[in-house]
Amino acid sequence: MRQNIARIQLVSSHPEVYDPCDDSFALVDALLADRASLIDHRPSICMEIGCGSGYVITSLALLLEKECSGSYYIATDINPHATAVTRETLAAHGCSAEVVHTDIASGLEKRLARSVDVMLVNPPYVPTPDAEVGCRGIASSWAGGEDGRRVIDRILPVADELLSDKGWLYMVTLTANNPVELCVQMRKKGYASRIVLQRSTEEESLNIIKFWRDVDTLLEANECTEVEKTENGVGLGLPHFSPFSYWNYGKRTSN
C-alpha cells in the first residue's frame, strides 16, 4: 500500500500553474522511498522552492505528519497564481505551510540561514532560449535557458546558504542538465550526493539527486583547494566522481 501523499483529485489548479506531472511524481516517489530516513532525520524546517501546485510540499507534509508533527513547512514560488494554488492544495488536505511569493528565497535568506533540514526543488530545467527564463505565467515553471541550467545555477548557491548542517536537498534534473557536473559542483562546496531515482518517459530522462553536507567531502574539497595548482601551474582538480551510487570517499553511506 502506498503511503499517504497528496491526492490528485484535491490538488488545486489554475491555467497559469504547472499541474503535477512525471517530474512531480518522480520527486514524490523519491521521498516515499526515503521516508524512513526522513523520519529518522527529524527535520525542523522543510522548504520547497518553486512549489507550483503544492503537490510536492503537501505530499511531504502528509508523509511526515504522524512521526514529525513538529516540522515547519515553507513553500515559495515566483508565480503569484502558484502560491494561491498551493495554499488551496494544502488546505484541501488539512495541511499548513507558510507560502511566500518570491523569487527562489529572496527576502528569506537571513531568517532561514543554515536552518533548512529538508529542501525540495523541481526547478525549470527544460533547455530553452535564455530570453524565456523568468517570463511570467506557466512558462516560468519549465523554461531553464541554455542546457536548462540558468535557474538551477541560481538555486544551488541559495540552497548552500539555507541548508542546515544536517540539511538534505532533493532536486529534479534532466539528463541534459548534466547532473554529474552539478554533483561535482556541489562536492566542491562539501556536499556528498547520490542519484536516488532515475525515470525515463517518452519525452525526457529524469534524475532525482539528493545532496547532503559531509565532513569528509568538505575536507577533501579544502585539500584540493590547497593544492589546486601543481608546480607547472596545472590544476589538480577533484578525483573522479560518479553520483550514480552512494558517495563518501569511496564508501557507502546511510544518507
PLY file of the C-alpha trace (Angstrom):
ply
format ascii 1.0
element vertex 255
property float x
property float y
property float z
element edge 254
property int vertex1
property int vertex2
end_header
0.00 0.00 0.00
1.30 3.45 -0.89
1.97 5.86 1.91
-0.30 8.84 2.36
0.55 11.51 -0.21
-1.40 14.33 -1.83
-4.43 13.19 -3.79
-4.55 14.45 -7.34
-8.30 15.00 -7.02
-7.63 17.51 -4.24
-4.79 19.35 -5.92
-5.97 22.79 -6.97
-5.23 24.17 -10.43
-5.03 27.33 -12.50
-4.37 27.89 -16.22
-1.08 29.63 -15.37
0.18 26.99 -12.90
2.06 23.79 -13.75
-0.03 20.72 -12.89
1.61 17.66 -11.28
3.30 15.61 -13.99
6.01 12.96 -14.38
8.68 15.07 -12.71
6.44 15.87 -9.74
5.54 12.21 -9.34
9.20 11.17 -9.57
10.18 13.61 -6.81
7.40 12.39 -4.53
8.32 8.75 -5.28
11.91 9.56 -4.23
10.58 10.95 -0.95
8.44 7.84 -0.48
11.49 5.64 -1.00
13.43 7.74 1.53
10.60 8.07 4.02
12.22 6.01 6.80
15.38 8.09 6.57
13.36 11.31 6.53
11.56 10.27 9.70
14.85 9.42 11.42
16.17 12.77 10.19
13.51 14.61 12.24
13.52 17.80 10.16
12.57 21.01 11.95
12.17 23.12 8.81
11.20 21.76 5.38
11.17 24.01 2.34
10.14 23.75 -1.29
11.48 26.23 -3.82
9.11 26.52 -6.77
6.03 24.93 -5.24
3.75 25.16 -8.29
0.50 23.37 -7.49
1.62 22.43 -3.98
1.52 18.71 -4.75
5.07 18.01 -3.55
5.17 20.06 -0.34
1.74 18.71 0.61
2.90 15.15 -0.02
5.95 15.68 2.20
3.79 17.12 4.98
1.47 14.12 4.78
4.37 11.65 4.71
5.82 13.09 7.92
2.72 14.29 9.76
2.50 11.44 12.30
6.14 10.94 13.20
7.36 14.52 12.69
4.37 16.56 13.79
6.56 19.49 14.87
8.07 20.13 11.44
7.54 23.58 9.93
6.90 23.90 6.19
7.72 26.79 3.84
6.98 26.97 0.11
7.99 29.67 -2.36
7.18 30.47 -5.97
7.77 33.41 -8.30
4.31 32.90 -9.82
1.57 34.51 -7.66
-1.03 32.12 -9.08
1.11 29.20 -7.90
1.26 30.45 -4.32
-2.52 30.81 -4.29
-3.00 27.31 -5.72
-0.52 25.83 -3.23
-2.44 27.32 -0.32
-5.63 25.76 -1.69
-3.98 22.36 -2.12
-2.59 22.41 1.40
-5.95 23.41 2.86
-7.77 20.69 0.91
-5.52 18.09 2.58
-5.71 19.60 6.06
-2.06 20.67 5.94
-0.48 24.01 6.69
2.64 25.79 5.45
3.98 29.27 5.08
3.62 30.08 1.39
5.67 33.01 0.09
5.51 34.77 -3.28
9.16 35.41 -4.05
11.99 34.62 -6.46
13.69 31.46 -5.10
14.11 32.62 -1.48
14.58 36.36 -1.83
13.88 38.10 1.47
14.15 34.86 3.45
17.93 34.38 3.38
18.73 35.97 6.74
15.83 34.35 8.56
16.47 30.85 7.19
20.28 30.88 7.03
21.65 27.40 7.88
18.21 26.37 9.16
16.53 24.23 6.48
16.78 20.50 7.17
14.96 19.30 4.02
14.75 21.26 0.77
12.80 20.19 -2.31
13.37 21.67 -5.75
11.70 20.82 -9.05
13.28 23.68 -11.00
12.70 24.98 -14.51
15.08 22.51 -16.18
13.96 22.40 -19.82
16.57 23.79 -22.26
15.08 26.92 -23.85
16.30 30.24 -25.23
17.63 32.35 -22.36
15.05 35.03 -23.18
12.29 32.73 -21.92
13.78 32.34 -18.44
11.82 34.15 -15.75
8.91 35.00 -18.02
5.50 35.43 -16.49
2.92 32.70 -16.11
3.23 28.96 -16.51
6.30 29.10 -18.77
8.37 30.18 -15.76
7.91 26.66 -14.39
9.86 24.95 -17.15
12.00 27.49 -19.07
15.56 26.76 -17.98
17.65 28.57 -20.58
20.82 27.12 -22.09
21.21 23.46 -21.04
18.27 24.05 -18.69
20.73 25.34 -16.11
20.07 29.06 -15.76
17.72 28.77 -12.78
19.37 25.67 -11.32
22.69 27.50 -11.17
21.00 30.32 -9.24
19.27 27.96 -6.81
22.28 25.91 -5.72
24.18 28.79 -4.02
20.97 29.76 -2.21
20.50 26.17 -1.08
24.05 26.19 0.28
23.24 29.28 2.34
19.95 27.94 3.71
20.65 24.27 4.38
21.45 23.39 7.97
24.46 21.34 8.98
22.27 18.25 8.60
20.36 19.65 5.61
19.26 17.47 2.68
18.44 18.76 -0.78
16.33 16.76 -3.24
16.45 18.18 -6.77
14.87 17.12 -10.06
17.20 17.29 -13.04
17.12 16.32 -16.67
19.96 14.41 -18.31
20.54 17.49 -20.50
21.32 19.47 -17.31
24.47 17.38 -16.80
23.68 16.03 -13.31
27.22 14.70 -12.85
28.59 18.23 -13.27
26.06 19.50 -10.74
27.22 16.90 -8.24
30.87 17.81 -8.78
29.99 21.48 -8.36
28.28 20.79 -5.03
31.06 18.45 -3.95
33.46 21.37 -4.14
31.25 23.03 -1.51
31.43 19.98 0.76
28.32 18.06 -0.31
28.09 14.34 -0.91
25.39 13.26 -3.33
23.66 10.36 -4.98
21.01 9.92 -7.61
18.14 8.38 -5.65
15.77 7.85 -8.56
16.02 7.71 -12.34
12.99 7.63 -14.60
12.60 7.79 -18.35
9.43 8.96 -20.05
8.57 9.39 -23.71
9.78 12.99 -23.53
12.65 13.08 -21.01
15.06 11.24 -18.75
14.77 12.40 -15.15
17.22 12.16 -12.24
16.36 12.97 -8.62
19.57 13.94 -6.85
19.98 14.04 -3.09
22.70 16.30 -1.68
23.85 16.46 1.93
26.68 18.14 3.80
29.51 15.72 4.50
32.59 16.34 6.64
34.88 14.05 4.64
33.78 15.61 1.36
34.37 19.11 2.75
37.85 18.15 3.95
38.66 16.71 0.54
37.39 19.86 -1.19
39.53 22.03 1.10
42.58 19.86 0.46
42.04 20.14 -3.29
41.80 23.92 -2.95
45.13 23.99 -1.14
46.82 22.01 -3.90
44.84 23.48 -6.77
47.95 24.19 -8.80
50.91 21.93 -9.39
54.43 23.21 -9.89
53.76 23.68 -13.59
50.52 25.52 -12.91
48.13 22.78 -13.97
45.08 22.43 -11.76
44.78 19.07 -10.00
41.03 19.23 -9.52
38.93 16.65 -7.69
39.31 12.89 -8.14
36.97 11.02 -10.49
33.41 11.25 -9.24
30.17 9.44 -10.01
26.88 10.27 -8.26
25.19 7.12 -9.54
25.91 5.35 -6.27
26.35 6.37 -2.66
29.41 8.57 -2.39
31.61 9.28 0.58
35.31 8.84 -0.07
34.54 5.60 -1.86
32.38 4.27 1.00
28.68 3.65 1.05
26.81 5.96 3.39
23.43 5.82 5.07
22.08 9.06 3.56
0 1
1 2
2 3
3 4
4 5
5 6
6 7
7 8
8 9
9 10
10 11
11 12
12 13
13 14
14 15
15 16
16 17
17 18
18 19
19 20
20 21
21 22
22 23
23 24
24 25
25 26
26 27
27 28
28 29
29 30
30 31
31 32
32 33
33 34
34 35
35 36
36 37
37 38
38 39
39 40
40 41
41 42
42 43
43 44
44 45
45 46
46 47
47 48
48 49
49 50
50 51
51 52
52 53
53 54
54 55
55 56
56 57
57 58
58 59
59 60
60 61
61 62
62 63
63 64
64 65
65 66
66 67
67 68
68 69
69 70
70 71
71 72
72 73
73 74
74 75
75 76
76 77
77 78
78 79
79 80
80 81
81 82
82 83
83 84
84 85
85 86
86 87
87 88
88 89
89 90
90 91
91 92
92 93
93 94
94 95
95 96
96 97
97 98
98 99
99 100
100 101
101 102
102 103
103 104
104 105
105 106
106 107
107 108
108 109
109 110
110 111
111 112
112 113
113 114
114 115
115 116
116 117
117 118
118 119
119 120
120 121
121 122
122 123
123 124
124 125
125 126
126 127
127 128
128 129
129 130
130 131
131 132
132 133
133 134
134 135
135 136
136 137
137 138
138 139
139 140
140 141
141 142
142 143
143 144
144 145
145 146
146 147
147 148
148 149
149 150
150 151
151 152
152 153
153 154
154 155
155 156
156 157
157 158
158 159
159 160
160 161
161 162
162 163
163 164
164 165
165 166
166 167
167 168
168 169
169 170
170 171
171 172
172 173
173 174
174 175
175 176
176 177
177 178
178 179
179 180
180 181
181 182
182 183
183 184
184 185
185 186
186 187
187 188
188 189
189 190
190 191
191 192
192 193
193 194
194 195
195 196
196 197
197 198
198 199
199 200
200 201
201 202
202 203
203 204
204 205
205 206
206 207
207 208
208 209
209 210
210 211
211 212
212 213
213 214
214 215
215 216
216 217
217 218
218 219
219 220
220 221
221 222
222 223
223 224
224 225
225 226
226 227
227 228
228 229
229 230
230 231
231 232
232 233
233 234
234 235
235 236
236 237
237 238
238 239
239 240
240 241
241 242
242 243
243 244
244 245
245 246
246 247
247 248
248 249
249 250
250 251
251 252
252 253
253 254
